[in-house]
């Protein structure tokens, strides 16, 4: 993914909801934006940059509740970061019709938190992650990931932060490449006295080559999950 994916953009539909500790809704915001992602290699690490341009007259999600960097969750399995985690295969399973291996991962104690962080008034706080990934048996591609925190973030009164990401193949015929990109994400956060849900759906992908020439043809996205031959 990283070798082929220098930059892509898509239409991002976002839904944010907040409830109090009794489950009563206190805030609901819907937003639509042109969403761009850049992967950049810098000093032995991968830096993911995002930008959003609102479309259709929609209002952006408030800065205080915005999430970022979810496409980078898959980098847990990249050679640069894989050694930060204990990996264990838990066996075979089916994910929406795709035969898959279920891989459990958990960050080693003492390793830096390089995948996910939270912004605070005094800087960023790294998140220690654990979770599972469903890896397609035939292609080795990640089809689904679920993560949570090993421990809460006391500074933010964050008890848990559960992330769920569905991936799907997007075929770009001009460059003869098929990339597995995030199609749906959901983040459930528990702050004790309040809870939030942030959902994203992505469509109309465009792939940009290394030479910055954009490929703007409409990609072919299967309506059904790929089946094992």
HUWO-V786676 format. One line per field, one symbol per residue. burial: + if it has 24 or more other C-alpha atoms within 12 Angstrom, else -. A space follows every 50 residues. Layout:
burial = ???
This chain:
burial = ++--++++++++++++++----------+++++++++++------+++-+ -+-------++---+++++++++++++---+--++---------+--+++ +++++++-----++++++-------++++++++++++---+++++++++- -++--+-+++++++++++++++-----++++++++++++++--+++++++ ++++++++------+---+-+----+---
